[in-house]
């Protein structure tokens, strides 16, 4: 029994309960329960001193019950993201404005009928051959002296210039140009000219009975500046020149002097149209000569023969001319 009292209260209760169930006596059970309560009170009074935070259970100091570990609060789930708004439907294309109907321009009235050109009067019969020689590019309204065959006769005076100017007097000049127009502005021509020389001194001796002439044949192209009222011409010349002078000698004999050489110079002229066929004007010419030979013949000539050491006259002329 003493051993039973020394047990803890919880153990004693368990033993008494088992004994009571075996004996099944109510008195025994009551006694046991009373004994157990007395033991518990005795044990409670005999609890040793404990710490400030300890607790005494059945005479045993127990440390304070440890607080259960704090359980971390579950993370708060982020609120679900709001769904993006659906994309805006594409803007409907602006309704095309109806195009304005194009303005209808009334058709232009037809041009007035062109007057029919009047037939040109037929030229006289003596012009028909000349018309056949004209270029197809020539203007039919241009005068005939502007196109085709070119004929330019002249007559005038000439004068000797240069070193021999004091040995000659002025004299008559005759000649002409014959050619064709290759274009309205250019003609190719051959020139023939005769000058009647009037020498007043032969070999330094004055004389009144000497006479002579010279002859020139040259290629003389012309450049034309034309209008229906008139024409200007200018061009070079290059050709052959020769001259001859005869003077009486002693005893009724004659002395002959001759010269020849290459001639070059120029022609300048101006013409005004008289009608559709001819234009009248003036022609100025200048000519020089490269002397090739100078010869003297006669019974009284001390040195007969030819030489190239002599000089040739320079000829300036002014003539009245017609352009066909």
C-alpha positions as CSV (number, residue, x, y, z in Angstrom):
1,X,0.0,0.0,0.0
2,X,2.9,2.3,0.8
3,X,4.3,1.5,-2.6
4,X,1.0,2.6,-4.1
5,X,1.0,5.9,-2.3
6,X,4.4,6.6,-3.6
7,X,3.3,6.4,-7.3
8,X,2.2,9.2,-9.1
9,X,-1.4,10.1,-9.0
10,X,-2.0,9.1,-12.7
11,X,-0.5,5.6,-12.1
12,X,-2.4,5.1,-8.9
13,X,-5.7,5.8,-10.6
14,X,-5.1,3.3,-13.3
15,X,-4.2,0.6,-10.8
16,X,-7.2,1.3,-8.6
17,X,-9.4,1.2,-11.5
18,X,-8.2,-2.2,-12.6
19,X,-8.6,-3.6,-9.0
20,X,-12.0,-2.3,-8.7
21,X,-13.1,-3.9,-11.8
22,X,-11.8,-7.3,-10.6
23,X,-13.5,-7.2,-7.3
24,X,-16.5,-5.3,-8.5
25,X,-17.2,-4.2,-5.0
26,X,-18.6,-0.7,-4.7
27,X,-17.1,-0.2,-1.4
28,X,-13.7,-1.2,-2.5
29,X,-13.9,1.2,-5.5
30,X,-14.9,4.1,-3.2
31,X,-12.1,3.4,-0.9
32,X,-9.6,3.2,-3.7
33,X,-10.8,6.5,-5.1
34,X,-10.6,8.2,-1.8
35,X,-7.1,6.9,-1.3
36,X,-6.1,8.1,-4.7
37,X,-7.4,11.6,-4.0
38,X,-5.6,11.7,-0.7
39,X,-2.4,10.7,-2.4
40,X,-2.8,13.4,-5.0
41,X,-3.3,16.0,-2.5
42,X,-0.2,14.8,-0.6
43,X,1.8,14.8,-3.7
44,X,0.6,18.4,-4.6
45,X,1.7,19.7,-1.3
46,X,5.1,18.1,-1.7
47,X,6.0,19.9,-5.2
48,X,9.5,21.3,-5.0
49,X,10.3,24.9,-5.8
50,X,10.3,25.5,-9.6
51,X,11.5,28.3,-11.8
52,X,9.5,31.4,-12.5
53,X,8.2,30.1,-15.8
54,X,8.1,26.4,-14.8
55,X,4.9,24.6,-13.8
56,X,4.5,21.8,-11.3
57,X,2.6,18.7,-12.5
58,X,2.3,15.8,-9.9
59,X,5.4,17.0,-8.0
60,X,7.5,17.5,-11.1
61,X,8.6,20.9,-12.4
62,X,8.0,21.1,-16.1
63,X,9.3,23.8,-18.3
64,X,6.8,26.0,-20.0
65,X,5.3,24.4,-23.1
66,X,7.1,25.6,-26.2
67,X,4.9,27.5,-28.5
68,X,4.4,25.6,-31.7
69,X,6.6,26.9,-34.5
70,X,4.9,29.7,-36.3
71,X,3.6,28.5,-39.6
72,X,4.4,30.9,-42.4
73,X,1.4,32.3,-43.9
74,X,0.9,31.0,-47.4
75,X,1.9,33.5,-50.0
76,X,-0.9,35.6,-51.1
77,X,-1.4,34.8,-54.8
78,X,-1.3,37.8,-57.0
79,X,-4.6,38.7,-58.4
80,X,-5.0,37.4,-61.9
81,X,-4.0,39.8,-64.5
82,X,-6.8,41.5,-66.1
83,X,-7.2,40.2,-69.7
84,X,-6.1,42.6,-72.4
85,X,-8.9,44.2,-74.2
86,X,-9.5,42.6,-77.7
87,X,-7.7,44.6,-80.5
88,X,-9.9,47.2,-82.0
89,X,-11.3,46.2,-85.4
90,X,-9.5,47.9,-88.3
91,X,-11.1,51.2,-89.2
92,X,-13.4,50.9,-92.2
93,X,-12.0,52.7,-95.2
94,X,-13.4,56.1,-95.8
95,X,-16.0,56.0,-98.4
96,X,-14.6,57.3,-101.6
97,X,-16.1,60.5,-102.7
98,X,-17.8,60.0,-106.0
99,X,-15.7,61.6,-108.7
100,X,-17.1,64.5,-110.4
101,X,-18.1,63.8,-113.9
102,X,-15.5,65.2,-116.4
103,X,-16.5,68.3,-118.1
104,X,-17.4,67.7,-121.6
105,X,-15.7,70.2,-123.8
106,X,-17.8,70.9,-126.8
107,X,-16.0,70.1,-130.0
108,X,-14.2,73.0,-131.8
109,X,-15.9,74.2,-134.9
110,X,-14.2,72.9,-138.0
111,X,-11.6,75.3,-139.5
112,X,-12.8,77.5,-142.3
113,X,-11.9,76.1,-145.7
114,X,-8.5,77.3,-147.0
115,X,-8.7,79.3,-150.1
116,X,-7.4,77.5,-153.1
117,X,-4.2,79.1,-154.4
118,X,-4.6,80.9,-157.6
119,X,-2.7,79.6,-160.5
120,X,0.3,81.7,-161.3
121,X,0.4,83.4,-164.6
122,X,2.4,81.5,-167.2
123,X,5.8,83.0,-168.0
124,X,6.6,84.0,-171.6
125,X,7.9,81.3,-173.8
126,X,11.5,82.7,-173.8
127,X,11.7,81.9,-170.1
128,X,10.8,78.2,-170.3
129,X,14.3,77.0,-171.0
130,X,15.7,79.0,-168.1
131,X,13.0,77.5,-165.7
132,X,14.1,73.9,-166.6
133,X,17.6,74.6,-165.3
134,X,16.5,75.9,-161.9
135,X,17.0,73.7,-158.8
136,X,13.9,72.1,-157.3
137,X,14.7,73.7,-154.0
138,X,14.5,77.3,-155.3
139,X,11.5,79.4,-154.4
140,X,9.2,79.9,-157.4
141,X,8.4,83.4,-156.2
142,X,12.1,84.5,-156.4
143,X,13.3,86.4,-159.5
144,X,15.1,84.4,-162.1
145,X,18.3,86.4,-161.5
146,X,18.4,84.8,-158.0
147,X,18.8,81.2,-159.3
148,X,20.1,78.9,-162.0
149,X,22.4,80.2,-164.7
150,X,24.3,83.4,-163.9
151,X,25.4,85.9,-166.5
152,X,27.0,89.1,-165.4
153,X,28.4,91.4,-168.2
154,X,30.1,94.6,-167.3
155,X,31.7,97.7,-169.0
156,X,33.7,100.4,-167.3
157,X,37.1,102.0,-166.8
158,X,40.3,100.8,-165.4
159,X,43.4,102.5,-163.9
160,X,46.9,101.2,-163.4
161,X,48.2,101.4,-159.9
162,X,51.5,100.8,-158.2
163,X,55.0,101.6,-159.6
164,X,53.7,101.9,-163.2
165,X,50.8,104.2,-162.4
166,X,52.6,107.2,-164.0
167,X,53.2,105.3,-167.3
168,X,49.5,104.6,-168.1
169,X,46.4,106.6,-168.5
170,X,42.9,105.3,-167.7
171,X,41.3,103.1,-170.3
172,X,38.2,101.1,-171.2
173,X,37.3,97.8,-169.6
174,X,35.0,95.1,-171.0
175,X,34.2,91.7,-169.7
176,X,31.8,89.4,-167.9
177,X,31.2,86.4,-165.6
178,X,29.5,83.2,-166.7
179,X,28.5,80.5,-164.2
180,X,25.8,78.8,-162.2
181,X,24.4,79.0,-158.7
182,X,25.1,75.8,-156.7
183,X,23.1,77.2,-153.8
184,X,21.1,80.4,-153.4
185,X,24.2,81.9,-151.7
186,X,27.1,80.6,-153.8
187,X,27.8,80.7,-157.5
188,X,30.8,79.3,-159.5
189,X,31.9,81.4,-162.4
190,X,34.5,82.0,-165.0
191,X,35.6,85.6,-165.6
192,X,36.9,87.1,-168.9
193,X,38.1,90.7,-168.9
194,X,39.8,93.0,-171.5
195,X,41.5,96.3,-170.7
196,X,42.5,98.7,-173.4
197,X,45.8,100.1,-172.2
198,X,46.9,103.7,-172.8
199,X,50.7,103.9,-172.2
200,X,52.1,107.4,-172.1
201,X,55.7,106.4,-171.5
202,X,57.7,103.4,-172.9
203,X,61.1,102.6,-171.4
204,X,61.1,106.0,-169.8
205,X,60.4,107.8,-173.2
206,X,57.2,109.8,-173.4
207,X,55.0,108.8,-176.3
208,X,51.5,109.4,-177.7
209,X,51.5,106.7,-180.3
210,X,51.8,103.6,-178.1
211,X,48.8,101.3,-177.6
212,X,48.1,98.1,-175.9
213,X,45.7,95.7,-174.2
214,X,45.7,93.0,-171.5
215,X,43.5,89.9,-171.1
216,X,42.5,88.0,-168.0
217,X,40.8,84.7,-167.6
218,X,40.1,83.6,-164.0
219,X,38.0,81.4,-161.8
220,X,35.8,83.9,-159.9
221,X,33.3,82.4,-157.4
222,X,30.8,84.8,-155.8
223,X,28.9,84.7,-152.5
224,X,25.5,86.3,-152.7
225,X,23.4,88.1,-150.1
226,X,20.0,88.3,-151.8
227,X,16.5,89.7,-151.3
228,X,13.7,90.3,-153.7
229,X,14.8,94.0,-154.0
230,X,18.5,93.4,-154.7
231,X,21.7,91.5,-154.1
232,X,25.2,92.0,-152.8
233,X,28.1,89.9,-154.2
234,X,31.7,89.4,-153.2
235,X,34.3,86.9,-154.1
236,X,37.9,86.2,-155.0
237,X,39.5,85.6,-158.3
238,X,42.5,83.5,-159.5
239,X,43.7,83.1,-163.0
240,X,46.1,84.0,-165.9
241,X,46.9,87.5,-167.2
242,X,48.8,88.7,-170.3
243,X,49.4,92.1,-171.9
244,X,50.9,93.5,-175.1
245,X,52.1,97.0,-176.0
246,X,53.1,98.3,-179.5
247,X,55.0,101.5,-180.1
248,X,56.6,102.9,-183.3
249,X,60.4,102.6,-183.6
250,X,63.0,104.4,-185.7
251,X,62.7,104.1,-189.5
252,X,59.0,103.1,-189.4
253,X,59.6,99.8,-187.5
254,X,57.6,98.7,-184.4
255,X,58.7,97.6,-181.0
256,X,56.6,95.1,-179.1
257,X,56.5,94.5,-175.4
258,X,54.6,91.6,-173.8
259,X,54.2,90.3,-170.3
260,X,52.4,87.3,-168.7
261,X,51.9,86.0,-165.2
262,X,49.4,84.7,-162.6
263,X,46.7,87.1,-161.5
264,X,44.7,87.2,-158.3
265,X,42.3,89.7,-156.7
266,X,38.7,90.2,-155.8
267,X,35.3,91.4,-157.0
268,X,32.7,93.3,-155.1
269,X,29.3,94.3,-156.5
270,X,25.8,95.6,-155.6
271,X,22.6,95.2,-157.7
272,X,19.0,96.3,-157.6
273,X,16.3,94.4,-159.3
274,X,14.6,96.1,-162.2
275,X,12.1,93.2,-162.9
276,X,11.9,89.5,-162.6
277,X,14.6,89.0,-165.2
278,X,17.5,91.5,-164.6
279,X,19.1,93.5,-161.9
280,X,21.5,96.5,-162.6
281,X,24.4,97.6,-160.4
282,X,28.1,98.3,-160.2
283,X,31.1,96.0,-159.9
284,X,34.5,97.0,-158.3
285,X,37.5,94.9,-159.1
286,X,41.2,94.8,-158.0
287,X,43.9,92.7,-159.6
288,X,47.6,92.0,-159.0
289,X,50.0,89.8,-161.0
290,X,52.9,87.6,-160.2
291,X,55.0,88.2,-163.3
292,X,56.3,85.1,-165.1
293,X,58.0,86.8,-168.0
294,X,58.5,90.1,-169.8
295,X,59.7,90.2,-173.4
296,X,60.8,92.9,-175.9
297,X,61.0,92.5,-179.7
298,X,61.8,94.9,-182.5
299,X,64.6,95.9,-184.9
300,X,65.8,98.7,-182.8
301,X,65.6,96.9,-179.4
302,X,69.2,96.6,-178.2
303,X,68.4,93.5,-176.0
304,X,65.8,91.3,-177.4
305,X,64.4,88.3,-175.5
306,X,62.5,87.7,-172.2
307,X,63.2,88.2,-168.6
308,X,61.4,87.8,-165.3
309,X,63.0,90.8,-163.6
310,X,60.4,93.3,-164.8
311,X,57.3,94.4,-162.9
312,X,53.6,94.0,-163.9
313,X,50.9,96.7,-163.5
314,X,48.2,96.5,-160.8
315,X,44.7,97.2,-162.1
316,X,41.8,98.8,-160.3
317,X,38.5,99.0,-162.3
318,X,35.0,100.2,-161.8
319,X,32.2,99.0,-164.1
320,X,28.5,99.1,-164.7
321,X,27.1,95.6,-164.7
322,X,23.9,93.7,-165.2
323,X,22.9,90.5,-163.4
324,X,20.8,88.0,-165.3
